[in-house]
Amino acid sequence: MLKLLPWRPSPQKVLPLNSNNPIFRLSRLLTNSLCSDAFDPPFSPISKPPKTKKPKKTQKKVPEPKKGPTLPLKSDLPFDFKYSYSETNPSADPIGFRESPKFSPFGPGRLVRKWTGTSAPTQQEVDLGKLDKERSRVLGDPLTEEEVSELVERYRHSDCSRQINLGKGGVTHNMLEDIHNHWKRAEAVRIKCLGVPTLDMDNICFHLEEKSCGKIIYRHINVLILYRGRNYDPKSRPVIPLMLWKPYAPIYPKLVKNVADGLTFEETKELRNRGLNSEPLMKLTRNGVYVNVVERVREALETEEVVRLDCKHVGTSDCKRIGVKLRDLVPCMPILFKDEQIILWRGRRDQTHLQGPEELDFPFP
């Protein structure tokens, strides 16, 4: 057998560099000329800038959503829920509804109480003695004159941040929630009243104190200051479910009859014409302050049989509300609403009383 011998490459012969060789001279000349050119410098590697380490983004902890109250809500407030407490007469029964009573303004399935079309009645018996004790405990000892003057000076100015505006809706249900929200950080809240409710400020003060369990410590024309009490605790505030929308006002009987009670058609027509042709007693503005209207109408009806109130730009609905309130507060009888003019008749002298509040057929929506 043949013996395999290891293969080795043959050694290459290295040629000696001869400086006299013309090829060598040419290559050397080209190399020197290229390197000496100012516009073509020799290649040099560009150093890359060091990479800056980006700071790691710390993942923010997402706060857990606050758990709201369980539905349906159950409130221990001892009164029936209504849209407006001061501008509604509970003794008047509507003759119809503009929307079905099954649509509760509190939302479907959000309240234990059942909506009847005008209110959500309470489902528990009211213990008046227990309520009075609880309110006395929250109010605590009566305020001294120095404490009252200090609170009044702090909250009576128009630039007070703790203010609630009370409009033609009067003391509404959602206003109670606003009052308690202000009471979280302030001892009192300033309430500015405008519009039809200012005809009866006593009624507003009564409902504010009764529904909020606070106390009116200041009253000047249409400005009130409602005090929360010494022992008020925001953490133990009552549960007040909010109304999600304003319910439609029910339908009530006609306010002004074609023939006034106790008069014939001709006598009623004559009184209406006399009222329209007479000078207006007062000119009322929209969302104005009507604190002195009742007293002035009462004084005028002592000498005049018919009085006219000029209510231009007030609105038809507000005119009817004003007429109804004047009928109960003066008392008198509205016999005409035309072109935003209110004609009031004082009634017959031989009548012992006029129509009382229990016979009211057009409550304030």
Secondary structure by P-SEA (a helix, b strand, c coil): ccccccccccbbbbbccccccaaaaaaaaaaaaaaaccccccbbbbbccccccccccccccccccccccccccccccccccccccccccccccccccccccccccccccccccccccccccccccccaaaaaaaaaaaacccccaaaaaaaaaacccccccbbbbbcccccccaaaaaaaaaaccccbbbbbbbccccccaaaaaaaaaaaaccccccccccbbbbbcccccccccccbbbbccccccccccccccccccccccaaaaaaaaaaaaaccccccccccccccaaaaaaaaaaacccbbbbbbccccaaaaaaaaaaaaaacccccccccccbbbbbcccccccccccccccccccc
